[in-house]
Amino acid sequence: MSAVTTQAAPTPGASGPASGPPDGGSALRHMMSGNGMVTVLAIVLSLVISAVLIILTNEDVMEAAGYFFARPQDTLVAAWEAVAAAYAALFRGAVFNYRAEDVTGMVYPFMESLTLSTPLIIISLGIAISFRSGLFNIGGQGQMIFGAMFATFFGVHLQLPVGLHLLLVLVMGILGGALWGSIVGVLKAATGAHEVILTIMLNYVAVNLVAYLLQTPVLQREGSTNPVSEFLEPTAVFPPLLGDSFRLNWGFVVAILATVFAWWLIRRSTTGFQLRAVGANPAAARTAGVSVKRMYVVAMVISGGLAGLAGMSQVSGTEKVLNTDVAGSFGFDAITVALLGRSNPVGVFFAGLLFGALRAGGVTMQTETGVPIDIVLIIQSLIVLFIAAPPLVRTIFRLPRPGALQARTTADPVTQPALAGAAAATTTSAGGTAPAAESAVVGDAVGVAAGDAVSPADPESPAGAGAPAGAPRDTPDAGPPPGGRPTASPTQPTTGEEGEQR
């Protein structure tokens, strides 16, 4: 007697594929559970904690706290004024000085923020590319120093036409950083040495090497006993971008172009795909035919080249001279920026702008309010802490977990369709209607069939190895339901090998 399989209507409360566009609540939940919201809230939380530190170290607040129980409002007012004054000064020094008398003075803080963020953006892009390749490159400082040394040498000792000289200095800066980064890539590929140890040691080598060369005729300014080089030739420096009133130069345009290049490399190029594949799973990439060792070298060359470009932009754009402090803390700040931008070139660009603004505004905050500039370092450190621990931010602000809404509204497209079909399918025969399988209960997250269900995608499962998931059976005794284990027939007990075969 043949049986006809029909699909029953889903019962109320059962999970199924979501149909139609998401409503406003669903869209809001998707936005709240995204990584972007976690990043924004991490910054807000860092500012709040830093505000608490400002309050605890303010003299007026401490004085008012001495008679808190007599007049608590004095303490609250003093705390508010301390935080408001500090963050207002930070804003005036980083974005817009509304107290200035002319337009130039008003926009000067923003131009200064762009100037300070230029080398930080470029070097952070290189660090982000190495991160995407599975390499923790913390040698940006040394690679930036080598790029600055190469650029300074060719910018000081050569006299070339305008345009050509600057282009040569730019290429030499990239080459210097790429050569220093390639050492790490080659040693990593050839010997398996850990890139963290290599880059730390090479940082020390670069720092001491530039200090030595600045005391020799190779780079030291003639007639000077200080570790400083000659000024670069006017043809080897970036011209001002918006006139002589600001320090902003065409190096910022180079930073924008570097961001576009990094985005294209990671998202649109074959090399970028291979780098991401190696970073995600080196064994799988090797199985697919990707040379993992070659990608390690390529990643470090590109990362070092961008760091060298950052060094070149520093000596040819802002400083116009090489000294022992040319790299400063850019190498380690770049790690923070790459993490904040989640190794996405666009995210890294805006994270670099944020950190450049904090650098510029911190000086004004300390000058006008007396709040130590170290509070900026605390803000940066807290941002990294919260970015590295997204579950902590989600717990504090009670954000939904990523994918929680989708899991509640739709079944897993890989492992669940057969289970969903088995739960709703009924077998109609001449004598009536009988259930084709045990009733399935789809859970809140992904859904699990009642009993001991096995995923049809499992290669050991009969459904996974044989007929397609959800395929109808000719008779009720032809086999187990899709995704289920073989069940014993009431009239034909199955035991041992015979039962396993049936």
C-alpha positions in Angstrom: 0.0 0.0 0.0 1.5 3.2 -1.1 1.8 6.2 1.1 1.5 9.9 0.2 3.6 12.4 2.1 2.2 15.8 2.6 3.5 18.9 4.4 1.5 20.0 7.3 1.0 23.7 8.2 3.4 24.9 10.9 2.0 24.9 14.3 1.9 28.0 16.4 5.1 28.6 18.3 7.2 26.4 16.0 10.3 27.9 14.5 10.6 28.3 10.8 12.3 30.4 8.2 11.6 34.1 8.6 9.5 35.5 5.8 9.2 39.1 4.8 11.3 42.0 5.7 12.2 42.4 9.4 10.1 44.7 11.4 11.5 47.8 13.2 12.1 45.8 16.4 14.1 43.2 14.5 16.2 45.8 12.7 16.9 47.5 16.0 18.0 44.3 17.6 20.3 43.5 14.6 21.9 46.9 15.0 22.2 46.6 18.8 23.9 43.2 18.5 26.4 44.3 15.8 30.1 44.8 16.4 29.8 48.5 15.5 27.5 49.1 18.5 30.0 47.3 20.7 32.8 49.6 19.5 30.8 52.7 20.1 29.7 51.6 23.6 33.3 50.6 24.4 34.4 54.2 23.6 31.5 55.6 25.7 32.4 53.3 28.6 36.0 54.4 28.5 35.1 58.0 28.6 32.8 57.4 31.6 35.5 55.5 33.6 38.0 58.2 32.7 35.5 60.8 34.0 35.4 59.0 37.3 39.2 59.2 37.5 39.1 63.0 36.7 36.6 63.5 39.5 38.7 61.5 42.0 41.8 63.5 41.3 40.2 67.0 41.2 41.1 69.2 44.1 37.8 71.1 44.2 35.8 67.8 44.2 37.9 66.5 47.1 37.4 69.7 49.1 33.7 69.6 48.6 33.6 66.0 49.5 34.9 66.9 53.0 31.4 68.3 53.9 29.4 66.0 51.5 26.7 65.0 54.1 26.1 68.7 54.9 25.8 70.0 51.4 26.0 67.1 48.9 25.0 69.3 46.0 28.4 71.1 46.2 30.3 67.8 45.5 28.0 66.9 42.6 28.4 70.4 41.1 32.1 70.3 41.5 32.3 66.8 39.9 30.2 67.9 36.9 32.3 71.1 36.4 35.5 69.1 36.5 34.4 66.6 33.9 32.7 69.1 31.7 35.7 71.4 31.7 38.1 68.6 30.9 36.1 67.1 28.0 35.2 70.6 26.7 38.9 71.4 26.5 39.6 68.1 24.8 36.9 68.9 22.2 38.3 72.4 21.6 41.8 71.1 21.2 40.8 68.2 18.9 37.7 69.3 16.8 36.6 72.9 17.0 37.8 75.8 19.1 34.6 77.8 19.5 36.5 80.4 21.6 38.8 81.4 18.8 38.4 84.9 17.2 38.8 83.9 13.5 37.9 80.9 11.3 41.5 79.8 11.1 41.7 79.5 14.9 38.4 77.7 15.0 39.3 74.9 12.6 43.0 74.7 13.5 42.4 71.9 16.1 40.7 69.7 13.5 43.5 70.3 11.0 46.0 69.4 13.8 44.1 66.2 14.5 44.3 65.2 10.8 48.0 65.9 10.8 48.7 63.8 13.9 46.5 61.0 12.6 48.3 60.7 9.2 51.2 58.5 10.1 49.1 56.6 12.6 46.5 55.7 10.0 49.2 54.5 7.5 51.1 52.3 10.0 47.9 50.9 11.5 46.8 49.7 8.0 50.0 47.7 7.8 49.4 46.2 11.2 45.8 45.3 10.3 46.9 43.5 7.1 49.3 41.4 9.2 46.5 40.7 11.7 44.2 39.5 8.8 47.0 37.1 7.8 47.3 35.6 11.2 50.5 37.4 12.1 50.8 39.5 15.2 53.1 42.2 14.0 54.2 44.4 16.8 57.3 45.6 15.0 55.7 48.6 13.4 58.1 50.9 15.4 61.2 49.4 13.9 59.7 49.2 10.4 58.7 52.9 10.6 62.2 53.9 11.8 63.7 52.1 8.8 61.4 53.8 6.4 62.2 57.2 7.9 66.0 56.5 7.7 65.8 55.5 4.0 63.6 58.5 3.2 65.9 60.9 5.1 69.1 59.6 3.4 67.7 60.1 -0.1 65.9 63.3 0.9 69.1 64.9 2.3 71.9 63.7 0.0 70.2 64.1 -3.4 69.1 67.1 -5.4 66.4 66.2 -7.9 63.6 68.0 -9.7 60.3 68.8 -7.9 58.0 65.8 -8.0 60.6 63.3 -8.9 62.6 63.8 -5.7 59.5 63.4 -3.5 58.4 60.3 -5.4 61.8 58.7 -4.9 61.8 59.5 -1.2 58.3 58.0 -0.9 59.4 54.8 -2.7 62.6 54.5 -0.6 60.5 54.9 2.6 58.3 52.0 1.5 61.3 50.0 0.5 63.0 50.5 3.9 60.0 49.3 5.9 59.4 46.4 3.5 63.0 45.2 3.8 62.9 45.3 7.6 59.5 43.5 7.7 60.6 40.9 5.2 63.2 39.7 7.7 60.4 38.6 10.0 58.5 37.0 7.1 61.4 35.0 5.8 62.5 33.8 9.3 58.9 32.9 10.1 58.5 30.9 6.8 61.9 29.3 6.9 62.4 28.4 10.6 58.9 28.8 12.1 60.2 31.4 14.5 57.5 33.3 16.3 56.8 36.8 14.8 56.2 38.4 18.2 59.7 37.6 19.4 61.3 38.5 16.1 59.5 41.9 15.8 60.3 42.8 19.5 64.0 42.1 19.0 64.1 44.0 15.6 62.5 47.0 17.3 65.4 47.2 19.6 67.8 46.8 16.8 66.2 49.6 14.7 66.0 52.0 17.7 69.7 51.6 18.5 70.7 51.6 14.9 69.1 55.0 14.2 70.6 56.4 17.3 74.1 55.2 16.2 73.7 56.5 12.6 72.6 59.9 13.9 76.0 60.2 15.5 77.9 59.4 12.3 78.3 61.4 9.1 75.8 59.1 7.4 72.8 60.9 8.9 74.1 63.4 11.5 73.8 67.1 10.8 77.1 68.7 9.9 78.6 70.7 12.8 76.1 69.4 15.3 76.7 67.1 18.3 73.0 66.3 18.7 71.5 63.1 17.2 69.6 64.9 14.5 69.8 64.9 10.7 70.0 67.7 8.1 66.7 69.2 7.0 65.3 67.4 4.0 65.5 69.3 0.7 62.4 71.4 -0.1 61.8 69.1 -3.2 61.6 66.1 -0.9 58.8 67.2 1.5 55.1 67.2 1.1 53.6 70.7 0.3 50.9 72.1 2.6 47.5 70.9 1.8 45.5 74.0 2.9 48.1 76.7 3.0 50.8 77.7 5.4 48.4 78.4 8.3 48.1 74.7 9.1 50.6 71.8 9.4 48.3 69.5 7.4 50.1 68.4 4.2 49.6 66.1 1.3 50.6 63.2 3.4 47.0 63.0 4.6 46.0 62.4 1.0 48.6 59.6 0.9 46.9 58.1 4.0 43.5 58.1 2.2 45.1 56.4 -0.8 46.7 53.9 1.4 43.3 53.1 3.0 41.8 52.6 -0.5 44.7 50.3 -1.4 44.4 48.2 1.8 40.7 47.8 1.2 41.2 46.7 -2.4 44.0 44.4 -1.4 41.9 42.6 1.3 38.5 42.7 -0.3 39.1 42.5 -4.1 42.5 41.0 -4.9 43.5 37.4 -5.2 46.5 38.0 -2.9 44.2 39.5 -0.3 41.9 36.4 -0.4 44.9 34.2 0.1 46.1 36.3 3.0 42.7 36.0 4.6 42.5 32.3 4.0 45.9 31.8 5.7 44.8 33.9 8.6 41.6 32.0 9.0 42.9 28.5 8.7 46.5 27.8 7.5 45.9 24.1 7.2 42.8 24.5 5.0 44.6 27.2 2.9 47.5 24.8 2.4 45.1 22.0 1.3 43.5 24.4 -1.2 46.9 25.0 -2.8 47.9 28.3 -1.1 51.6 28.6 -0.2 51.3 29.5 3.5 55.0 30.3 3.8 54.9 32.6 0.8 51.9 34.4 2.2 53.7 35.0 5.5 56.5 36.7 3.6 54.0 38.7 1.5 52.1 39.8 4.5 55.1 41.1 6.4 56.5 42.9 3.3 53.2 44.7 2.8 52.8 45.5 6.5 56.4 46.7 6.7 56.1 48.8 3.6 53.1 50.6 5.0 54.9 51.2 8.2 57.9 52.6 6.3 55.5 54.8 4.4 54.3 56.2 7.7 57.9 56.9 8.7 58.4 58.7 5.4 55.2 60.8 5.9 56.6 61.8 9.3 60.0 63.1 8.1 58.8 64.5 4.8 55.5 65.9 6.1 55.5 67.0 9.7 59.1 67.0 11.1 61.1 67.5 7.9 64.1 66.2 9.9 65.1 62.8 11.4 65.7 62.3 15.1 65.7 59.4 17.6 62.1 60.1 18.5 60.8 59.9 15.0 58.6 56.8 15.6 57.5 57.8 19.2 54.7 55.5 20.3 53.2 55.1 16.8 54.2 51.5 16.6 52.3 50.4 19.7 49.4 52.9 19.2 49.0 51.3 15.7 48.1 47.9 17.4 45.4 49.7 19.4 44.0 51.4 16.3 44.1 48.1 14.3 42.2 46.4 17.1 39.7 49.2 17.4 39.1 49.2 13.7 38.7 45.4 13.8 41.4 45.1 11.1 39.0 46.6 8.5 40.7 49.4 6.5 37.8 51.7 6.7 37.4 51.1 10.5 41.2 51.6 10.9 41.0 54.9 9.1 38.3 56.3 11.5 40.0 54.8 14.5 43.2 56.6 13.5 41.3 59.8 13.3 39.9 59.2 16.8 43.3 58.6 18.3 44.8 61.5 16.4 42.1 63.7 17.9 42.8 62.4 21.4 46.5 63.2 20.9 45.8 66.8 19.8 43.1 67.5 22.4 45.1 66.0 25.3 47.5 68.9 25.1 44.8 71.5 25.3 43.1 69.6 28.1 46.2 69.6 30.2 47.1 73.2 29.5 43.7 74.7 30.3 42.4 72.4 33.1 45.4 70.8 34.6 44.2 67.3 33.9 47.2 65.2 33.1 47.6 64.2 29.5 48.0 60.6 30.7 44.2 60.5 31.0 44.3 60.1 27.2 46.4 57.0 27.5 44.0 55.6 30.0 41.1 56.2 27.6 43.0 54.4 24.8 43.9 51.5 27.1 40.3 51.1 28.3 39.1 51.2 24.7 41.4 48.3 23.9 40.3 46.4 27.0 36.6 46.6 26.1 37.2 45.9 22.4 39.1 42.8 23.4 36.2 41.6 25.6 32.9 42.1 23.7 30.9 39.9 26.1 31.8 42.3 28.9 30.4 45.2 27.0 27.3 43.2 26.0 26.7 42.2 29.6 27.1 45.8 31.0 24.6 47.2 28.5 22.5 44.1 28.2 22.9 43.8 24.5 21.7 40.7 22.6 24.2 38.2 21.5 25.2 38.3 17.8 22.8 36.1 15.8 20.5 35.5 18.7 17.5 37.0 16.8 18.2 35.1 13.7 18.5 31.9 15.7 15.1 32.4 17.3 13.3 33.2 14.0 14.9 30.7 11.5 16.3 27.2 11.5 20.0 26.6 10.7 20.1 26.4 6.8 22.7 23.6 6.9 21.7 21.1 9.6 18.1 21.8 10.4 15.9 21.7 7.2 15.5 17.9 7.4 14.5 18.1 11.1 12.0 20.8 10.4 10.5 18.7 7.6 10.3 15.7 9.7 8.5 17.6 12.4 5.8 18.8 10.1 5.5 15.8 7.7 2.6 13.3 8.0 2.0 10.1 6.1 -1.4 9.6 4.7 -2.6 6.1 3.9 -5.9 4.5 3.0 -6.6 3.5 6.6 -6.0 7.1 8.0 -3.2 9.4 8.9 -0.2 8.3 11.0 2.9 10.3 12.1 5.9 9.6 9.9 8.3 10.2 12.8 8.4 11.2 16.3 7.3 14.7 16.8 10.2 17.2 16.7 10.6 20.1 18.9 12.6 23.0 17.5 14.4 24.8 20.3 14.8 28.5 20.8 18.3 28.7 19.4 18.6 26.2 16.5 16.1 23.5 17.1 16.6 19.8 18.0 14.5 16.9 17.0 12.8 14.9 19.8 14.7 11.8 20.7 18.3 11.2 19.5 18.3 12.9 16.2 21.4 12.9 14.1 22.1 15.8 11.7 21.6 14.8 8.0 24.8 16.6 7.3 26.7 14.1 9.4 28.6 11.8 7.0 27.9 8.9 9.4 24.2 9.5 9.3 22.2 7.4 6.8 20.4 10.6 5.7 23.6 12.4 5.2 25.3 9.6 3.3 22.3 8.4 1.2 19.2 10.2 -0.1 18.9 13.9 0.1 17.7 15.4 3.4 13.9 15.4 3.7 13.4 12.9 0.8 10.1 10.9 1.2 10.1 7.2 1.8 8.0 4.7 -0.2 6.7 2.8 2.9 6.7 3.5 6.6 9.2 0.6 7.1 11.6 1.7 4.3 13.9 3.4 6.8 14.2 6.0 9.5 12.9 9.5 9.1 15.3 12.1 7.7 18.0 12.8 10.2 16.7 10.1 12.6 18.2 6.8 13.8 16.7 3.5 12.7 13.8 2.6 14.9 12.7 -1.0 15.6 9.5 -2.2 14.0 6.9 -3.5 16.5 6.6 -6.8 14.6 10.2 -7.3 13.4 12.7 -6.8 16.2 16.1 -5.8 15.0 19.2 -6.7 17.0 22.9 -7.1 16.3 24.3 -6.8 12.9 21.0 -7.5 11.2 19.4 -4.6 13.0 22.2 -2.3 12.0 21.9 -3.3 8.4 18.2 -2.7 8.4 
